[in-house]
Amino acid sequence: MERRTVLKIVGLGLGGALVAGGGGLGVYYAAARRDTVGKVDFATPLRIPPLAEPTTGTPGAVRFALDVQAGRTQLKAGAPTRTWGVNGTYLAPTIRARRGQAVELAVHNGLEEATSLHWHGMHLPAAMDGGPHQPVAAGGTWTPRWTVDQRAATLWYHPHVHGSTADHTYRGLTGMFIVDDPVGEGAEALNLPATYGVDDVPMIVQDRAFDGDNQFVERLPLAGSLGVIGDEILVNGTLGPFFDVTTRLVRLRLLNASNARLYHFGFSDARRFALVGTDGGLLAEPWETDRLHLSPGERAEIVVEFAPGETVDLRSYPSPDLGGTSGRLDGFADRLDICRFRAAGDLADETVLPATLGEAPDLDGVAATAERSFVLASDQINGRSMAMDRIDFGVRVGTVEVWEVINDNGYVHNFHVHDVQFQVLTVDGAVPPPHLRGWKDTVLLVPGSRYRLAMRFSDHTDPNVPYMYHCHLLQHEDDGMMGQFVVLDEGQDIGAVPGGHDHT
């Protein structure tokens, strides 16, 4: 069923009928909650995505060749699954670059249809963003180039094809993009865990549904509101993964790369862990907690302490306060085993968790040039659906704006802005909770709450090529919950979006 149809059904009362009704509807609702705790056979080592190897490119730049391809991947016993990947059959290599480094990507599309790769969280020119205006034709190659100029952070990349982002991402086109900052806030200076794949571990968390032949199924829950919800969890493309811990402190780079599912991360023994970084980099200081929500597109860097010889599982716990009547159908009541950690008898102890990490966001109190309001409801933002040829507004380079965002239709959304990292000033007029006090590019929107976001627009201007703002629940985005803005130099006016073209 199309999601628009599903939402109409819910609006007519089927959500309540599922709760109260007997027969098939009642059985369906009762069976919607999934609990895999104790049922996952953690028998496969956690795959660590390889680091992308640089190649020779334009003088002064580090170049990465990315080959988008279709293939088959052995994700579970039985038939291999038809998948898409970058430089492989599923997922993509981790790109790593330093602040101040010029990077050049050679994106070759080996598929039989156009796709794209968007550098989520990256500050870069709009024409290099990889959004819906930069498709790569089947057989074509795109070579974006920019200089990395932002704080150390865990970013990622994925397709951003207008109307097909959910499908292309679900097939497997996802990878991490780690920015290092060797001055000031680099892990080396702070002595945080920083050895990739050893004590600094990427964790791309995805849900997937399989049919009887092990093929992906893009299954929409009856009366659900978010999009495709899978019933099995992969981490870095691994089902039932375990990770052998060799150090006392381990840094986990968590990425919610699911199309729609929210995760409420915690450990099986309720141990506390330290949140050290969010979308845009390190927090000012660690925040200790035992639970952490991540909506699609959000990232979190956490530091976990292990004891010699112990075993503990990372889980996702229920989030009953978020989903309303349909929340059970969208996975908010689920309890899911994610990954098992097995500590060695002797653990190296050479890193620390500093009391101070970096600088706090600094836009609170800065005079805003403009304030804007955004209401997300009914697959629209401010009552308008996405139009590729419409630029919704322009902002001036070098200015700070405050955007107030509200989710106004009772279903869960989130909000992502391209090019910038923003500061959450307030939530419903109050100081934001600790996990929202760092730099963010994606924020979960609790229904009915108001979020004031401050952001500075700098460096890159283009009156014709826009950046996006949208819900990052991918079906919502594909259905039209997205808009476009341009960054203008002094004296520039909003231009016109160039005619669609593919990179060949």
Secondary structure as the mmCIF struct_conf table of DSSP 4:
data_model
#
loop_
_struct_conf.conf_type_id
_struct_conf.id
_struct_conf.beg_label_comp_id
_struct_conf.beg_label_asym_id
_struct_conf.beg_label_seq_id
_struct_conf.end_label_comp_id
_struct_conf.end_label_asym_id
_struct_conf.end_label_seq_id
HELX_RH_AL_P HELX_RH_AL_P1 ARG A 3 GLY A 11
TURN_TY1_P TURN_TY1_P1 LEU A 12 GLY A 13
HELX_RH_AL_P HELX_RH_AL_P2 LEU A 14 ALA A 20
HELX_RH_AL_P HELX_RH_AL_P3 GLY A 23 ALA A 31
TURN_TY1_P TURN_TY1_P2 ALA A 32 ALA A 32
STRN STRN1 ASP A 35 ASP A 35
TURN_TY1_P TURN_TY1_P3 VAL A 37 LYS A 39
STRN STRN2 THR A 44 PRO A 45
HELX_LH_PP_P HELX_LH_PP_P1 LEU A 46 ARG A 47
HELX_LH_PP_P HELX_LH_PP_P2 PRO A 49 PRO A 50
STRN STRN3 LEU A 51 LEU A 51
HELX_LH_PP_P HELX_LH_PP_P3 ALA A 52 GLU A 53
STRN STRN4 PRO A 54 THR A 55
BEND BEND1 THR A 58 THR A 58
TURN_TY1_P TURN_TY1_P4 PRO A 59 GLY A 60
STRN STRN5 ALA A 61 THR A 73
BEND BEND2 LYS A 76 ALA A 79
HELX_LH_PP_P HELX_LH_PP_P4 PRO A 80 PRO A 80
STRN STRN6 THR A 81 VAL A 86
BEND BEND3 ASN A 87 TYR A 90
STRN STRN7 LEU A 91 LEU A 91
HELX_LH_PP_P HELX_LH_PP_P5 PRO A 93 PRO A 93
STRN STRN8 THR A 94 THR A 94
STRN STRN9 ILE A 95 ARG A 98
TURN_TY1_P TURN_TY1_P5 ARG A 99 GLY A 100
STRN STRN10 ALA A 102 ASN A 109
BEND BEND4 LEU A 111 GLU A 113
STRN STRN11 THR A 115 THR A 115
STRN STRN12 HIS A 118 HIS A 120
TURN_TY1_P TURN_TY1_P6 GLY A 121 GLY A 121
HELX_RH_3T_P HELX_RH_3T_P1 ALA A 126 MET A 128
BEND BEND5 ASP A 129 ASP A 129
BEND BEND6 GLY A 131 GLY A 131
TURN_TY1_P TURN_TY1_P7 PRO A 132 HIS A 133
BEND BEND7 GLN A 134 GLN A 134
STRN STRN13 VAL A 136 VAL A 136
TURN_TY1_P TURN_TY1_P8 ALA A 138 GLY A 139
STRN STRN14 THR A 141 TRP A 142
STRN STRN15 ARG A 145 THR A 147
BEND BEND8 GLN A 150 GLN A 150
BEND BEND9 ALA A 152 ALA A 152
STRN STRN16 ALA A 153 HIS A 158
TURN_TY1_P TURN_TY1_P9 HIS A 162 SER A 164
HELX_RH_AL_P HELX_RH_AL_P4 THR A 165 TYR A 170
TURN_TY1_P TURN_TY1_P10 ARG A 171 GLY A 172
STRN STRN17 GLY A 175 ASP A 180
BEND BEND10 VAL A 183 GLU A 185
HELX_RH_AL_P HELX_RH_AL_P5 ALA A 187 LEU A 190
TURN_TY1_P TURN_TY1_P11 ASN A 191 ASN A 191
STRN STRN18 TYR A 196 TYR A 196
TURN_TY1_P TURN_TY1_P12 GLY A 197 ASP A 199
STRN STRN19 ASP A 200 ARG A 208
STRN STRN20 PHE A 210 PHE A 210
TURN_TY1_P TURN_TY1_P13 GLY A 212 ASP A 213
BEND BEND11 ASN A 214 ASN A 214
STRN STRN21 PHE A 216 PHE A 216
HELX_LH_PP_P HELX_LH_PP_P6 ARG A 219 PRO A 221
TURN_TY1_P TURN_TY1_P14 LEU A 222 ALA A 223
BEND BEND12 SER A 225 GLY A 227
BEND BEND13 ASP A 231 ASP A 231
STRN STRN22 GLU A 232 VAL A 235
TURN_TY1_P TURN_TY1_P15 ASN A 236 GLY A 237
STRN STRN23 THR A 238 LEU A 239
BEND BEND14 GLY A 240 GLY A 240
STRN STRN24 PRO A 241 THR A 247
BEND BEND15 ARG A 248 ARG A 248
STRN STRN25 LEU A 249 ASN A 256
BEND BEND16 ASN A 259 ALA A 260
STRN STRN26 TYR A 263 PHE A 267
TURN_TY1_P TURN_TY1_P16 SER A 268 ASP A 269
STRN STRN27 PHE A 273 THR A 278
TURN_TY1_P TURN_TY1_P17 ASP A 279 GLY A 280
STRN STRN28 GLY A 281 THR A 289
BEND BEND17 ASP A 290 ASP A 290
STRN STRN29 LEU A 292 LEU A 294
TURN_TY1_P TURN_TY1_P18 PRO A 296 GLY A 297
STRN STRN30 ARG A 299 GLU A 305
TURN_TY1_P TURN_TY1_P19 PRO A 308 GLY A 309
STRN STRN31 THR A 311 SER A 316
TURN_TY1_P TURN_TY1_P20 PRO A 320 LEU A 322
BEND BEND18 GLY A 323 GLY A 323
HELX_RH_3T_P HELX_RH_3T_P2 GLY A 324 ARG A 328
TURN_TY1_P TURN_TY1_P21 LEU A 329 ALA A 333
STRN STRN32 ARG A 335 ARG A 335
STRN STRN33 LEU A 336 ALA A 348
BEND BEND19 ALA A 355 ALA A 355
BEND BEND20 GLY A 358 GLY A 358
HELX_LH_PP_P HELX_LH_PP_P7 GLU A 359 PRO A 361
TURN_TY1_P TURN_TY1_P22 ASP A 364 GLY A 365
BEND BEND21 VAL A 366 VAL A 366
HELX_LH_PP_P HELX_LH_PP_P8 ALA A 367 ALA A 368
BEND BEND22 THR A 369 THR A 369
STRN STRN34 ALA A 370 ALA A 377
TURN_TY1_P TURN_TY1_P23 SER A 378 ASP A 379
STRN STRN35 GLN A 380 ILE A 381
TURN_TY1_P TURN_TY1_P24 ASN A 382 GLY A 383
STRN STRN36 ARG A 384 ARG A 384
TURN_TY1_P TURN_TY1_P25 MET A 388 ASP A 389
STRN STRN37 PHE A 393 ARG A 396
TURN_TY1_P TURN_TY1_P26 VAL A 397 GLY A 398
STRN STRN38 VAL A 400 ASN A 407
BEND BEND23 ASN A 409 TYR A 411
STRN STRN39 HIS A 413 VAL A 417
BEND BEND24 HIS A 418 ASP A 419
STRN STRN40 PHE A 422 PHE A 422
STRN STRN41 GLN A 423 VAL A 427
TURN_TY1_P TURN_TY1_P27 ASP A 428 GLY A 429
STRN STRN42 ALA A 430 ALA A 430
HELX_LH_PP_P HELX_LH_PP_P9 VAL A 431 PRO A 433
HELX_RH_3T_P HELX_RH_3T_P3 PRO A 434 LEU A 436
BEND BEND25 ARG A 437 GLY A 438
STRN STRN43 LYS A 440 LYS A 440
BEND BEND26 ASP A 441 ASP A 441
STRN STRN44 THR A 442 LEU A 445
TURN_TY1_P TURN_TY1_P28 PRO A 447 GLY A 448
STRN STRN45 ARG A 450 ARG A 456
BEND BEND27 ASP A 459 ASP A 459
BEND BEND28 PRO A 463 VAL A 465
HELX_LH_PP_P HELX_LH_PP_P10 PRO A 466 PRO A 466
STRN STRN46 TYR A 467 HIS A 470
BEND BEND29 HIS A 472 LEU A 473
HELX_RH_AL_P HELX_RH_AL_P6 LEU A 474 ASP A 478
TURN_TY1_P TURN_TY1_P29 ASP A 479 GLY A 480
STRN STRN47 MET A 482 LEU A 488
TURN_TY1_P TURN_TY1_P30 GLU A 490 GLY A 491
HELX_LH_PP_P HELX_LH_PP_P11 VAL A 497 GLY A 500
STRN STRN48 HIS A 503 HIS A 503
#
